[in-house]
Amino acid sequence: MRPSANNISPIPSLLFVFSCLLLISPLSLFAQKDRIDTFIENSMSRERIAGFAVGIIKDGKVIKTKGYGYANLELNIPVTTSTVFKVGSISKHIIAVAILQFIQEGKLQLDDPATKFFPDAPPHWGKITIRHLLNHSSGLKRESPAFDPMAIQPDSFVIRAAYKDSLVFPTGSKWQYCNLGYFMLADIIRQISGKSFADYMKQEIFEKNGLMATRVTSLKDMVYGRANGYVNAGKDTVVNALNYVALRPSGAFLSNIDDMVKWEMLIQGGKILSRDNWDQMWTDTTTTGGIDNGVSFSYGYGWYVSTYKNRKVVYHGGVLPGFRAMYYRLPEERTTIIILTNSEPTDTRALGRELTDVVMDM
């Protein structure tokens, strides 16, 4: 959905060029630029990205966290490492972590049927397991027919509305991206924990691990440092993006680069989950049949798995109106690129690959 033409205000060409120059973080004007700065600033100018935050870990060490451009164009608020962005479907692997915690604790099994938690589900849901929900092989349609991004609805309502839909394919026979499955996982977290999905994630995943800026999406609550989302609607024209009202478990969370880098270091340190369970998230995969950049890719528990220049890569993007994100990992090299932006369209997957080239060549 795009804003109507009546809401679009053209920006004079000269002003736009000047704004592009100002996308460079004020601090970087007085500091020596490195190759990463130059790459990001050139990319922002080319793709007309309002704000950009990056976190880079190489060989297990944090080598850069930095903000560029603007979190809010109207108020001239710059992006910093504490600026809070919508991370979209990067959220999926974090939900998968909560599920695997329950498995570690003996409260859940990967082969448990979904009907254990949705006993009134139709018979054709009978073969769907937790693993199928995690790796998008359930056969369920991508979205529930009841999902409305501009309405606050209980997850259980959205899930049960899909009971009437037939499966797209027999469970486990193929792969198809499915947001509905992550609504179901969020509701399973609620049922097992006895807490709301939002409270459980806040208390047991985020706060316990020092991720104090990471939280579920809310338009009502005060979120300090929140970035505004933007849409490039044509030459020299930028508009405010649509703001989803719904808490969407498939793209649930808000976070900043500081927290995302902490999260990556928890992964690399084998914290929260055992190392075997972390590894299982990107080794227990299903074939997608897709090709990305000329290479086939598979899907684990909230992660795509592929190769890039003979290196194993584990990654996931995030897409919501006005926001694009990318979490791009080279697990064998202990190297990770995390990108958060507040502009669409932005090809963060390509940026993740290209930035990886820069970092690995340094």
Disulfide bonds with the S-S distance in Angstrom:
none
